[in-house]
Structure formats: C-alpha cells, structure tokens
Amino acid sequence: MSAPTPQQGRLAHAPVVLRGGRCWLDGGADSVPASDPAFTAVLDDFALSMAAADQAVTNLLIRQNEASCVDPGGRR
C-alpha cells in the first residue's frame, strides 16, 4: 500500500516543488521540470519520508501534550 503523493507544494528541506503531480527543481530564479523517472521516484520517496517524519513528530507532540494534561503535576 502506498501513500498518495502531494499534488502541489514545496518539499521540506529540498529545492523541489511539486506541481500537478510533477517534480520541479527550483533554482531560485526559475523552475525546471524533473522528467527522469528514476530521479522523480527518489524525490517521491523523499517526499513521503519527510511527510511520515513530520507526522511522527506531530504524533509525539500530541502524546506529550495529552500526558501533561493528564498529570499536570509532572509526576510519572
């Protein structure tokens, strides 16, 4: 099972923009389409990994906040 690829937006920590399901290398002044299938597959994997990492951090923060609400005295 694979996660859906974002359709638009900048990849975190990378000079890559996703537009309409295609990767574009962003050089600051202009963007260039990335059309090599092997390259775009690596970029897609990177995007999915970054999204999973961001979600994992979010989940940890949520659990941490929930734990602090349950025990406001900070006791474990």
All heavy atoms as TSV, in Angstrom:
chain	resi	resn	atom	element	x	y	z
A	1	MET	N	N	0.847	-1.169	0.000
A	1	MET	CA	C	0.000	0.000	0.000
A	1	MET	C	C	0.891	1.230	0.000
A	1	MET	O	O	1.833	1.341	0.763
A	1	MET	CB	C	-0.875	-0.043	1.251
A	1	MET	CG	C	-1.712	1.195	1.401
A	1	MET	SD	S	-3.098	0.998	2.509
A	1	MET	CE	C	-2.365	1.243	4.075
A	2	SER	N	N	0.625	2.177	-0.862
A	2	SER	CA	C	1.429	3.390	-0.917
A	2	SER	C	C	0.561	4.595	-0.578
A	2	SER	O	O	-0.625	4.630	-0.870
A	2	SER	CB	C	2.061	3.555	-2.294
A	2	SER	OG	O	1.055	3.713	-3.258
A	3	ALA	N	N	1.203	5.586	0.026
A	3	ALA	CA	C	0.508	6.819	0.388
A	3	ALA	C	C	0.390	7.702	-0.842
A	3	ALA	O	O	1.227	7.642	-1.737
A	3	ALA	CB	C	1.283	7.537	1.485
A	4	PRO	N	N	-0.650	8.533	-0.902
A	4	PRO	CA	C	-0.789	9.430	-2.044
A	4	PRO	C	C	0.307	10.484	-2.036
A	4	PRO	O	O	0.739	10.948	-0.994
A	4	PRO	CB	C	-2.161	10.066	-1.833
A	4	PRO	CG	C	-2.475	9.877	-0.398
A	4	PRO	CD	C	-1.735	8.653	0.050
A	5	THR	N	N	0.774	10.836	-3.226
A	5	THR	CA	C	1.795	11.864	-3.375
A	5	THR	C	C	1.117	13.223	-3.395
A	5	THR	O	O	0.104	13.395	-4.060
A	5	THR	CB	C	2.560	11.656	-4.696
A	5	THR	OG1	O	3.122	10.349	-4.683
A	5	THR	CG2	C	3.657	12.674	-4.867
A	6	PRO	N	N	1.658	14.195	-2.658
A	6	PRO	CA	C	1.065	15.537	-2.689
A	6	PRO	C	C	1.025	16.078	-4.108
A	6	PRO	O	O	1.924	15.827	-4.893
A	6	PRO	CB	C	2.008	16.365	-1.819
A	6	PRO	CG	C	2.802	15.391	-1.027
A	6	PRO	CD	C	2.827	14.118	-1.814
A	7	GLN	N	N	-0.006	16.839	-4.443
A	7	GLN	CA	C	-0.163	17.363	-5.798
A	7	GLN	C	C	0.497	18.717	-5.988
A	7	GLN	O	O	0.791	19.109	-7.088
A	7	GLN	CB	C	-1.651	17.470	-6.150
A	7	GLN	CG	C	-2.322	16.122	-6.291
A	7	GLN	CD	C	-1.705	15.303	-7.413
A	7	GLN	OE1	O	-1.594	15.760	-8.535
A	7	GLN	NE2	N	-1.295	14.094	-7.109
A	8	GLN	N	N	0.739	19.457	-4.897
A	8	GLN	CA	C	1.303	20.787	-5.059
A	8	GLN	C	C	2.004	21.198	-3.773
A	8	GLN	O	O	1.566	20.862	-2.693
A	8	GLN	CB	C	0.185	21.777	-5.377
A	8	GLN	CG	C	0.692	23.130	-5.805
A	8	GLN	CD	C	-0.404	23.935	-6.442
A	8	GLN	OE1	O	-1.128	23.438	-7.268
A	8	GLN	NE2	N	-0.523	25.175	-6.056
A	9	GLY	N	N	3.098	21.921	-3.897
A	9	GLY	CA	C	3.790	22.459	-2.735
A	9	GLY	C	C	5.270	22.178	-2.768
A	9	GLY	O	O	5.766	21.397	-3.576
A	10	ARG	N	N	5.978	22.836	-1.871
A	10	ARG	CA	C	7.431	22.692	-1.775
A	10	ARG	C	C	7.750	21.526	-0.864
A	10	ARG	O	O	7.143	21.345	0.166
A	10	ARG	CB	C	8.035	23.968	-1.222
A	10	ARG	CG	C	9.548	23.895	-1.055
A	10	ARG	CD	C	10.146	25.237	-0.734
A	10	ARG	NE	N	10.021	26.182	-1.828
A	10	ARG	CZ	C	10.784	26.197	-2.915
A	10	ARG	NH1	N	11.732	25.313	-3.060
A	10	ARG	NH2	N	10.605	27.088	-3.853
A	11	LEU	N	N	8.733	20.730	-1.279
A	11	LEU	CA	C	9.228	19.660	-0.420
A	11	LEU	C	C	10.061	20.290	0.685
A	11	LEU	O	O	10.907	21.142	0.415
A	11	LEU	CB	C	10.102	18.682	-1.210
A	11	LEU	CG	C	9.382	17.706	-2.106
A	11	LEU	CD1	C	10.390	16.953	-2.959
A	11	LEU	CD2	C	8.576	16.729	-1.292
A	12	ALA	N	N	9.824	19.848	1.897
A	12	ALA	CA	C	10.572	20.385	3.032
A	12	ALA	C	C	12.061	20.081	2.880
A	12	ALA	O	O	12.441	18.976	2.498
A	12	ALA	CB	C	10.040	19.784	4.316
A	13	HIS	N	N	12.869	21.066	3.166
A	13	HIS	CA	C	14.330	20.911	3.178
A	13	HIS	C	C	14.905	20.510	1.819
A	13	HIS	O	O	15.936	19.853	1.768
A	13	HIS	CB	C	14.754	19.901	4.243
A	13	HIS	CG	C	14.086	20.092	5.559
A	13	HIS	ND1	N	14.294	21.199	6.350
A	13	HIS	CD2	C	13.192	19.338	6.220
A	13	HIS	CE1	C	13.570	21.089	7.437
A	13	HIS	NE2	N	12.888	19.988	7.390
A	14	ALA	N	N	14.259	20.867	0.728
A	14	ALA	CA	C	14.761	20.495	-0.595
A	14	ALA	C	C	14.384	21.581	-1.609
A	14	ALA	O	O	13.349	22.214	-1.478
A	14	ALA	CB	C	14.174	19.162	-1.030
A	15	PRO	N	N	15.210	21.782	-2.629
A	15	PRO	CA	C	14.890	22.771	-3.665
A	15	PRO	C	C	13.969	22.174	-4.727
A	15	PRO	O	O	14.242	22.246	-5.921
A	15	PRO	CB	C	16.268	23.120	-4.238
A	15	PRO	CG	C	17.042	21.849	-4.096
A	15	PRO	CD	C	16.554	21.230	-2.801
A	16	VAL	N	N	12.888	21.550	-4.275
A	16	VAL	CA	C	11.972	20.856	-5.181
A	16	VAL	C	C	10.550	21.332	-4.903
A	16	VAL	O	O	10.146	21.481	-3.754
A	16	VAL	CB	C	12.061	19.331	-4.977
A	16	VAL	CG1	C	11.061	18.609	-5.859
A	16	VAL	CG2	C	13.472	18.839	-5.248
A	17	VAL	N	N	9.803	21.570	-5.980
A	17	VAL	CA	C	8.410	21.970	-5.877
A	17	VAL	C	C	7.567	20.930	-6.610
A	17	VAL	O	O	7.936	20.488	-7.700
A	17	VAL	CB	C	8.186	23.370	-6.504
A	17	VAL	CG1	C	6.728	23.766	-6.450
A	17	VAL	CG2	C	9.049	24.408	-5.820
A	18	LEU	N	N	6.453	20.522	-6.002
A	18	LEU	CA	C	5.521	19.615	-6.668
A	18	LEU	C	C	4.372	20.439	-7.234
A	18	LEU	O	O	3.725	21.197	-6.524
A	18	LEU	CB	C	4.974	18.595	-5.666
A	18	LEU	CG	C	5.983	17.615	-5.098
A	18	LEU	CD1	C	5.341	16.764	-4.012
A	18	LEU	CD2	C	6.551	16.740	-6.182
A	19	ARG	N	N	4.153	20.298	-8.536
A	19	ARG	CA	C	3.052	20.985	-9.208
A	19	ARG	C	C	2.351	20.001	-10.110
A	19	ARG	O	O	2.975	19.443	-11.016
A	19	ARG	CB	C	3.564	22.152	-10.057
A	19	ARG	CG	C	3.976	23.341	-9.287
A	19	ARG	CD	C	4.222	24.531	-10.223
A	19	ARG	NE	N	5.165	25.414	-9.598
A	19	ARG	CZ	C	6.325	25.775	-10.116
A	19	ARG	NH1	N	6.692	25.340	-11.297
A	19	ARG	NH2	N	7.113	26.579	-9.459
A	20	GLY	N	N	1.067	19.799	-9.860
A	20	GLY	CA	C	0.285	18.915	-10.720
A	20	GLY	C	C	0.836	17.502	-10.790
A	20	GLY	O	O	0.756	16.858	-11.817
A	21	GLY	N	N	1.405	17.027	-9.696
A	21	GLY	CA	C	1.935	15.673	-9.663
A	21	GLY	C	C	3.318	15.531	-10.279
A	21	GLY	O	O	3.855	14.430	-10.347
A	22	ARG	N	N	3.928	16.625	-10.727
A	22	ARG	CA	C	5.284	16.588	-11.308
A	22	ARG	C	C	6.253	17.319	-10.401
A	22	ARG	O	O	5.905	18.321	-9.781
A	22	ARG	CB	C	5.305	17.253	-12.683
A	22	ARG	CG	C	4.567	16.456	-13.736
A	22	ARG	CD	C	4.752	17.031	-15.102
A	22	ARG	NE	N	6.148	16.862	-15.525
A	22	ARG	CZ	C	6.675	17.475	-16.570
A	22	ARG	NH1	N	5.951	18.296	-17.288
A	22	ARG	NH2	N	7.924	17.263	-16.907
A	23	CYS	N	N	7.478	16.844	-10.343
A	23	CYS	CA	C	8.536	17.490	-9.569
A	23	CYS	C	C	9.240	18.529	-10.428
A	23	CYS	O	O	9.542	18.279	-11.588
A	23	CYS	CB	C	9.564	16.456	-9.106
A	23	CYS	SG	S	8.934	15.279	-7.921
A	24	TRP	N	N	9.499	19.679	-9.837
A	24	TRP	CA	C	10.240	20.746	-10.492
A	24	TRP	C	C	11.402	21.133	-9.591
A	24	TRP	O	O	11.226	21.327	-8.392
A	24	TRP	CB	C	9.353	21.976	-10.706
A	24	TRP	CG	C	8.234	21.746	-11.666
A	24	TRP	CD1	C	7.111	21.005	-11.454
A	24	TRP	CD2	C	8.127	22.242	-12.985
A	24	TRP	NE1	N	6.314	21.017	-12.564
A	24	TRP	CE2	C	6.913	21.774	-13.521
A	24	TRP	CE3	C	8.938	23.055	-13.768
A	24	TRP	CZ2	C	6.505	22.084	-14.805
A	24	TRP	CZ3	C	8.517	23.364	-15.052
A	24	TRP	CH2	C	7.312	22.884	-15.560
A	25	LEU	N	N	12.592	21.225	-10.165
A	25	LEU	CA	C	13.746	21.709	-9.423
A	25	LEU	C	C	13.690	23.227	-9.398
A	25	LEU	O	O	13.581	23.861	-10.449
A	25	LEU	CB	C	15.050	21.239	-10.073
A	25	LEU	CG	C	15.247	19.731	-10.137
A	25	LEU	CD1	C	16.544	19.409	-10.875
A	25	LEU	CD2	C	15.263	19.135	-8.750
A	26	ASP	N	N	13.761	23.808	-8.225
A	26	ASP	CA	C	13.640	25.248	-8.071
A	26	ASP	C	C	15.027	25.841	-7.869
A	26	ASP	O	O	15.673	25.604	-6.852
A	26	ASP	CB	C	12.742	25.560	-6.880
A	26	ASP	CG	C	12.457	27.031	-6.743
A	26	ASP	OD1	O	12.803	27.806	-7.654
A	26	ASP	OD2	O	11.869	27.412	-5.712
A	27	GLY	N	N	15.481	26.601	-8.845
A	27	GLY	CA	C	16.794	27.222	-8.784
A	27	GLY	C	C	16.761	28.648	-8.280
A	27	GLY	O	O	17.735	29.362	-8.395
A	28	GLY	N	N	15.656	29.091	-7.737
A	28	GLY	CA	C	15.538	30.455	-7.232
A	28	GLY	C	C	14.961	31.390	-8.277
A	28	GLY	O	O	13.928	31.989	-8.071
A	29	ALA	N	N	15.631	31.510	-9.411
A	29	ALA	CA	C	15.164	32.399	-10.471
A	29	ALA	C	C	14.080	31.737	-11.319
A	29	ALA	O	O	13.217	32.411	-11.853
A	29	ALA	CB	C	16.330	32.819	-11.362
A	30	ASP	N	N	14.133	30.404	-11.416
A	30	ASP	CA	C	13.184	29.695	-12.263
A	30	ASP	C	C	13.102	28.242	-11.811
A	30	ASP	O	O	13.925	27.780	-11.031
A	30	ASP	CB	C	13.630	29.754	-13.723
A	30	ASP	CG	C	12.484	29.504	-14.692
A	30	ASP	OD1	O	11.340	29.309	-14.233
A	30	ASP	OD2	O	12.736	29.506	-15.906
A	31	SER	N	N	12.111	27.530	-12.298
A	31	SER	CA	C	11.955	26.107	-12.005
A	31	SER	C	C	12.138	25.298	-13.277
A	31	SER	O	O	11.779	25.744	-14.364
A	31	SER	CB	C	10.560	25.821	-11.441
A	31	SER	OG	O	10.380	26.471	-10.219
A	32	VAL	N	N	12.696	24.113	-13.132
A	32	VAL	CA	C	12.945	23.226	-14.258
A	32	VAL	C	C	12.230	21.905	-13.974
A	32	VAL	O	O	12.355	21.363	-12.877
A	32	VAL	CB	C	14.469	22.973	-14.427
A	32	VAL	CG1	C	14.733	22.005	-15.550
A	32	VAL	CG2	C	15.193	24.270	-14.631
A	33	PRO	N	N	11.484	21.354	-14.957
A	33	PRO	CA	C	10.811	20.087	-14.695
A	33	PRO	C	C	11.807	18.943	-14.540
A	33	PRO	O	O	12.804	18.877	-15.248
A	33	PRO	CB	C	9.925	19.880	-15.923
A	33	PRO	CG	C	10.544	20.700	-16.995
A	33	PRO	CD	C	11.237	21.848	-16.308
A	34	ALA	N	N	11.541	18.084	-13.613
A	34	ALA	CA	C	12.365	16.883	-13.419
A	34	ALA	C	C	11.621	15.737	-14.096
A	34	ALA	O	O	10.573	15.311	-13.629
A	34	ALA	CB	C	12.556	16.611	-11.934
A	35	SER	N	N	12.147	15.267	-15.222
A	35	SER	CA	C	11.408	14.268	-16.003
A	35	SER	C	C	12.031	12.882	-15.986
A	35	SER	O	O	11.433	11.937	-16.499
A	35	SER	CB	C	11.263	14.748	-17.450
A	35	SER	OG	O	12.540	15.007	-17.996
A	36	ASP	N	N	13.219	12.710	-15.412
A	36	ASP	CA	C	13.854	11.400	-15.343
A	36	ASP	C	C	13.095	10.539	-14.328
A	36	ASP	O	O	13.025	10.879	-13.156
A	36	ASP	CB	C	15.310	11.566	-14.916
A	36	ASP	CG	C	16.032	10.237	-14.758
A	36	ASP	OD1	O	15.546	9.222	-15.291
A	36	ASP	OD2	O	17.080	10.222	-14.092
A	37	PRO	N	N	12.490	9.422	-14.763
A	37	PRO	CA	C	11.677	8.600	-13.866
A	37	PRO	C	C	12.436	8.102	-12.631
A	37	PRO	O	O	11.868	8.062	-11.538
A	37	PRO	CB	C	11.229	7.427	-14.730
A	37	PRO	CG	C	11.364	7.901	-16.125
A	37	PRO	CD	C	12.477	8.897	-16.128
A	38	ALA	N	N	13.699	7.749	-12.776
A	38	ALA	CA	C	14.467	7.278	-11.618
A	38	ALA	C	C	14.658	8.419	-10.614
A	38	ALA	O	O	14.531	8.233	-9.404
A	38	ALA	CB	C	15.817	6.735	-12.066
A	39	PHE	N	N	14.936	9.623	-11.131
A	39	PHE	CA	C	15.134	10.782	-10.264
A	39	PHE	C	C	13.845	11.161	-9.553
A	39	PHE	O	O	13.823	11.408	-8.345
A	39	PHE	CB	C	15.664	11.947	-11.093
A	39	PHE	CG	C	15.911	13.195	-10.291
A	39	PHE	CD1	C	16.913	13.232	-9.339
A	39	PHE	CD2	C	15.148	14.324	-10.509
A	39	PHE	CE1	C	17.149	14.381	-8.605
A	39	PHE	CE2	C	15.379	15.476	-9.781
A	39	PHE	CZ	C	16.378	15.512	-8.825
A	40	THR	N	N	12.751	11.199	-10.300
A	40	THR	CA	C	11.484	11.579	-9.685
A	40	THR	C	C	11.008	10.524	-8.687
A	40	THR	O	O	10.363	10.864	-7.693
A	40	THR	CB	C	10.394	11.859	-10.735
A	40	THR	OG1	O	10.232	10.718	-11.570
A	40	THR	CG2	C	10.749	13.066	-11.580
A	41	ALA	N	N	11.341	9.255	-8.904
A	41	ALA	CA	C	10.984	8.213	-7.935
A	41	ALA	C	C	11.707	8.453	-6.619
A	41	ALA	O	O	11.114	8.314	-5.536
A	41	ALA	CB	C	11.317	6.831	-8.492
A	42	VAL	N	N	12.980	8.853	-6.696
A	42	VAL	CA	C	13.740	9.160	-5.482
A	42	VAL	C	C	13.130	10.377	-4.786
A	42	VAL	O	O	12.978	10.398	-3.560
A	42	VAL	CB	C	15.227	9.394	-5.808
A	42	VAL	CG1	C	15.977	9.946	-4.610
A	42	VAL	CG2	C	15.869	8.101	-6.285
A	43	LEU	N	N	12.761	11.389	-5.558
A	43	LEU	CA	C	12.133	12.575	-4.970
A	43	LEU	C	C	10.803	12.231	-4.324
A	43	LEU	O	O	10.476	12.731	-3.235
A	43	LEU	CB	C	11.943	13.665	-6.025
A	43	LEU	CG	C	13.203	14.347	-6.531
A	43	LEU	CD1	C	12.841	15.351	-7.620
A	43	LEU	CD2	C	13.950	15.023	-5.408
A	44	ASP	N	N	10.015	11.375	-4.964
A	44	ASP	CA	C	8.742	10.950	-4.387
A	44	ASP	C	C	8.963	10.219	-3.069
A	44	ASP	O	O	8.258	10.461	-2.080
A	44	ASP	CB	C	7.979	10.047	-5.358
A	44	ASP	CG	C	7.407	10.806	-6.541
A	44	ASP	OD1	O	7.307	12.049	-6.469
A	44	ASP	OD2	O	7.062	10.152	-7.541
A	45	ASP	N	N	9.954	9.330	-3.045
A	45	ASP	CA	C	10.269	8.611	-1.805
A	45	ASP	C	C	10.702	9.581	-0.716
A	45	ASP	O	O	10.319	9.441	0.449
A	45	ASP	CB	C	11.352	7.564	-2.039
A	45	ASP	CG	C	10.858	6.369	-2.841
A	45	ASP	OD1	O	9.621	6.191	-2.969
A	45	ASP	OD2	O	11.720	5.618	-3.346
A	46	PHE	N	N	11.503	10.575	-1.102
A	46	PHE	CA	C	11.946	11.575	-0.148
A	46	PHE	C	C	10.749	12.348	0.414
A	46	PHE	O	O	10.645	12.573	1.626
A	46	PHE	CB	C	12.945	12.531	-0.807
A	46	PHE	CG	C	13.400	13.643	0.088
A	46	PHE	CD1	C	14.313	13.403	1.101
A	46	PHE	CD2	C	12.925	14.935	-0.090
A	46	PHE	CE1	C	14.741	14.429	1.928
A	46	PHE	CE2	C	13.351	15.962	0.736
A	46	PHE	CZ	C	14.246	15.718	1.736
A	47	ALA	N	N	9.846	12.753	-0.459
A	47	ALA	CA	C	8.661	13.498	-0.025
A	47	ALA	C	C	7.817	12.670	0.936
A	47	ALA	O	O	7.342	13.178	1.959
A	47	ALA	CB	C	7.826	13.916	-1.237
A	48	LEU	N	N	7.633	11.392	0.624
A	48	LEU	CA	C	6.850	10.523	1.504
A	48	LEU	C	C	7.547	10.319	2.844
A	48	LEU	O	O	6.902	10.317	3.899
A	48	LEU	CB	C	6.582	9.183	0.824
A	48	LEU	CG	C	5.654	9.239	-0.390
A	48	LEU	CD1	C	5.595	7.871	-1.076
A	48	LEU	CD2	C	4.263	9.696	0.024
A	49	SER	N	N	8.865	10.178	2.820
A	49	SER	CA	C	9.623	10.013	4.061
A	49	SER	C	C	9.546	11.261	4.928
A	49	SER	O	O	9.386	11.170	6.149
A	49	SER	CB	C	11.086	9.686	3.757
A	49	SER	OG	O	11.192	8.451	3.118
A	50	MET	N	N	9.666	12.423	4.313
A	50	MET	CA	C	9.569	13.670	5.065
A	50	MET	C	C	8.172	13.856	5.649
A	50	MET	O	O	8.019	14.278	6.798
A	50	MET	CB	C	9.924	14.868	4.174
A	50	MET	CG	C	11.394	14.952	3.816
A	50	MET	SD	S	12.497	15.107	5.237
A	50	MET	CE	C	11.960	16.661	5.922
A	51	ALA	N	N	7.151	13.510	4.873
A	51	ALA	CA	C	5.781	13.623	5.380
A	51	ALA	C	C	5.563	12.664	6.544
A	51	ALA	O	O	4.922	13.021	7.546
A	51	ALA	CB	C	4.774	13.348	4.262
A	52	ALA	N	N	6.093	11.453	6.449
A	52	ALA	CA	C	5.968	10.476	7.544
A	52	ALA	C	C	6.714	10.956	8.781
A	52	ALA	O	O	6.214	10.818	9.910
A	52	ALA	CB	C	6.487	9.112	7.096
A	53	ALA	N	N	7.888	11.529	8.594
A	53	ALA	CA	C	8.651	12.048	9.732
A	53	ALA	C	C	7.920	13.219	10.386
A	53	ALA	O	O	7.836	13.292	11.615
A	53	ALA	CB	C	10.045	12.480	9.276
A	54	ASP	N	N	7.390	14.114	9.579
A	54	ASP	CA	C	6.621	15.238	10.124
A	54	ASP	C	C	5.417	14.740	10.911
A	54	ASP	O	O	5.100	15.254	11.987
A	54	ASP	CB	C	6.157	16.179	9.008
A	54	ASP	CG	C	7.293	16.996	8.413
A	54	ASP	OD1	O	8.366	17.086	9.043
A	54	ASP	OD2	O	7.095	17.542	7.307
A	55	GLN	N	N	4.734	13.714	10.393
A	55	GLN	CA	C	3.571	13.163	11.082
A	55	GLN	C	C	3.985	12.489	12.388
A	55	GLN	O	O	3.295	12.608	13.402
A	55	GLN	CB	C	2.831	12.170	10.181
A	55	GLN	CG	C	1.525	11.676	10.788
A	55	GLN	CD	C	0.532	12.802	11.032
A	55	GLN	OE1	O	0.246	13.587	10.134
A	55	GLN	NE2	N	0.014	12.900	12.232
A	56	ALA	N	N	5.112	11.792	12.381
A	56	ALA	CA	C	5.594	11.133	13.599
A	56	ALA	C	C	5.904	12.164	14.678
A	56	ALA	O	O	5.560	11.964	15.854
A	56	ALA	CB	C	6.826	10.287	13.294
A	57	VAL	N	N	6.536	13.273	14.303
A	57	VAL	CA	C	6.831	14.331	15.274
A	57	VAL	C	C	5.530	14.927	15.807
A	57	VAL	O	O	5.386	15.144	17.010
A	57	VAL	CB	C	7.729	15.420	14.642
A	57	VAL	CG1	C	7.829	16.650	15.542
A	57	VAL	CG2	C	9.109	14.855	14.355
A	58	THR	N	N	4.586	15.173	14.927
A	58	THR	CA	C	3.288	15.699	15.352
A	58	THR	C	C	2.621	14.756	16.341
A	58	THR	O	O	2.099	15.187	17.378
A	58	THR	CB	C	2.377	15.939	14.135
A	58	THR	OG1	O	3.000	16.905	13.285
A	58	THR	CG2	C	1.009	16.429	14.549
A	59	ASN	N	N	2.640	13.450	16.040
A	59	ASN	CA	C	2.044	12.465	16.942
A	59	ASN	C	C	2.725	12.457	18.303
A	59	ASN	O	O	2.058	12.352	19.334
A	59	ASN	CB	C	2.079	11.073	16.320
A	59	ASN	CG	C	1.164	10.944	15.130
A	59	ASN	OD1	O	0.259	11.753	14.937
A	59	ASN	ND2	N	1.399	9.947	14.305
A	60	LEU	N	N	4.054	12.562	18.307
A	60	LEU	CA	C	4.784	12.616	19.578
A	60	LEU	C	C	4.404	13.846	20.390
A	60	LEU	O	O	4.211	13.769	21.606
A	60	LEU	CB	C	6.285	12.598	19.330
A	60	LEU	CG	C	6.881	11.270	18.878
A	60	LEU	CD1	C	8.342	11.461	18.486
A	60	LEU	CD2	C	6.758	10.222	19.976
A	61	LEU	N	N	4.285	14.989	19.723
A	61	LEU	CA	C	3.902	16.215	20.420
A	61	LEU	C	C	2.494	16.113	20.980
A	61	LEU	O	O	2.231	16.568	22.099
A	61	LEU	CB	C	4.026	17.424	19.489
A	61	LEU	CG	C	5.448	17.795	19.077
A	61	LEU	CD1	C	5.429	18.896	18.015
A	61	LEU	CD2	C	6.266	18.220	20.278
A	62	ILE	N	N	1.596	15.510	20.223
A	62	ILE	CA	C	0.221	15.326	20.701
A	62	ILE	C	C	0.221	14.438	21.936
A	62	ILE	O	O	-0.422	14.755	22.947
A	62	ILE	CB	C	-0.677	14.743	19.589
A	62	ILE	CG1	C	-0.910	15.794	18.504
A	62	ILE	CG2	C	-2.004	14.247	20.164
A	62	ILE	CD1	C	-1.570	15.248	17.250
A	63	ARG	N	N	0.943	13.316	21.877
A	63	ARG	CA	C	1.005	12.420	23.039
A	63	ARG	C	C	1.634	13.107	24.235
A	63	ARG	O	O	1.190	12.922	25.365
A	63	ARG	CB	C	1.771	11.146	22.687
A	63	ARG	CG	C	0.894	10.151	21.947
A	63	ARG	CD	C	1.558	8.805	21.893
A	63	ARG	NE	N	2.203	8.719	20.600
A	63	ARG	CZ	C	3.235	7.967	20.296
A	63	ARG	NH1	N	3.773	7.208	21.209
A	63	ARG	NH2	N	3.741	7.949	19.101
A	64	GLN	N	N	2.662	13.903	23.996
A	64	GLN	CA	C	3.321	14.618	25.089
A	64	GLN	C	C	2.353	15.611	25.729
A	64	GLN	O	O	2.285	15.712	26.950
A	64	GLN	CB	C	4.550	15.351	24.555
A	64	GLN	CG	C	5.351	16.063	25.616
A	64	GLN	CD	C	6.558	16.769	25.031
A	64	GLN	OE1	O	6.568	17.123	23.844
A	64	GLN	NE2	N	7.569	16.978	25.834
A	65	ASN	N	N	1.598	16.326	24.902
A	65	ASN	CA	C	0.622	17.281	25.425
A	65	ASN	C	C	-0.494	16.576	26.180
A	65	ASN	O	O	-0.948	17.051	27.212
A	65	ASN	CB	C	0.047	18.139	24.298
A	65	ASN	CG	C	1.051	19.136	23.772
A	65	ASN	OD1	O	2.012	19.487	24.454
A	65	ASN	ND2	N	0.842	19.594	22.550
A	66	GLU	N	N	-0.955	15.442	25.661
A	66	GLU	CA	C	-2.001	14.687	26.344
A	66	GLU	C	C	-1.508	14.188	27.697
A	66	GLU	O	O	-2.229	14.233	28.684
A	66	GLU	CB	C	-2.462	13.511	25.484
A	66	GLU	CG	C	-3.279	13.926	24.284
A	66	GLU	CD	C	-3.574	12.774	23.336
A	66	GLU	OE1	O	-2.975	11.682	23.488
A	66	GLU	OE2	O	-4.403	12.976	22.430
A	67	ALA	N	N	-0.269	13.719	27.748
A	67	ALA	CA	C	0.289	13.232	29.008
A	67	ALA	C	C	0.429	14.336	30.034
A	67	ALA	O	O	0.165	14.139	31.220
A	67	ALA	CB	C	1.644	12.575	28.750
A	68	SER	N	N	0.801	15.534	29.596
A	68	SER	CA	C	0.950	16.641	30.537
A	68	SER	C	C	-0.415	17.127	31.036
A	68	SER	O	O	-0.514	17.634	32.148
A	68	SER	CB	C	1.744	17.791	29.927
A	68	SER	OG	O	1.025	18.370	28.867
A	69	CYS	N	N	-1.472	16.941	30.246
A	69	CYS	CA	C	-2.813	17.316	30.679
A	69	CYS	C	C	-3.357	16.321	31.702
A	69	CYS	O	O	-4.072	16.689	32.618
A	69	CYS	CB	C	-3.766	17.399	29.492
A	69	CYS	SG	S	-3.433	18.799	28.406
A	70	VAL	N	N	-3.011	15.060	31.566
A	70	VAL	CA	C	-3.480	14.023	32.481
A	70	VAL	C	C	-2.806	14.169	33.839
A	70	VAL	O	O	-3.412	13.999	34.878
A	70	VAL	CB	C	-3.203	12.610	31.897
A	70	VAL	CG1	C	-3.466	11.534	32.931
A	70	VAL	CG2	C	-4.041	12.396	30.649
A	71	ASP	N	N	-1.533	14.532	33.866
A	71	ASP	CA	C	-0.780	14.673	35.103
A	71	ASP	C	C	-0.133	16.050	35.151
A	71	ASP	O	O	1.050	16.197	34.865
A	71	ASP	CB	C	0.288	13.578	35.187
A	71	ASP	CG	C	1.000	13.569	36.521
A	71	ASP	OD1	O	0.556	14.270	37.444
A	71	ASP	OD2	O	2.026	12.862	36.636
A	72	PRO	N	N	-0.908	17.089	35.489
A	72	PRO	CA	C	-0.362	18.444	35.461
A	72	PRO	C	C	0.762	18.669	36.468
A	72	PRO	O	O	1.536	19.599	36.344
A	72	PRO	CB	C	-1.562	19.338	35.778
A	72	PRO	CG	C	-2.571	18.447	36.392
A	72	PRO	CD	C	-2.293	17.059	35.911
A	73	GLY	N	N	0.926	17.791	37.453
A	73	GLY	CA	C	1.995	17.939	38.428
A	73	GLY	C	C	3.315	17.444	37.929
A	73	GLY	O	O	4.342	17.614	38.565
A	74	GLY	N	N	3.335	16.820	36.781
A	74	GLY	CA	C	4.576	16.333	36.190
A	74	GLY	C	C	5.052	15.029	36.797
A	74	GLY	O	O	6.154	14.584	36.551
A	75	ARG	N	N	4.193	14.361	37.600
A	75	ARG	CA	C	4.585	13.082	38.188
A	75	ARG	C	C	4.367	11.955	37.222
A	75	ARG	O	O	3.472	11.999	36.388
A	75	ARG	CB	C	3.752	12.811	39.453
A	75	ARG	CG	C	4.159	13.739	40.593
A	75	ARG	CD	C	3.229	13.577	41.757
A	75	ARG	NE	N	2.079	14.461	41.456
A	75	ARG	CZ	C	0.838	14.186	41.785
A	75	ARG	NH1	N	0.530	13.097	42.419
A	75	ARG	NH2	N	-0.129	15.007	41.482
A	76	ARG	N	N	5.186	10.919	37.311
A	76	ARG	CA	C	5.043	9.761	36.427
A	76	ARG	C	C	4.744	8.542	37.211
A	76	ARG	O	O	5.131	8.295	38.272
A	76	ARG	CB	C	6.311	9.550	35.616
A	76	ARG	CG	C	6.487	10.667	34.637
A	76	ARG	CD	C	7.712	10.434	33.806
A	76	ARG	NE	N	7.830	11.571	32.909
A	76	ARG	CZ	C	8.479	11.555	31.815
A	76	ARG	NH1	N	9.101	10.512	31.423
A	76	ARG	NH2	N	8.538	12.615	31.050
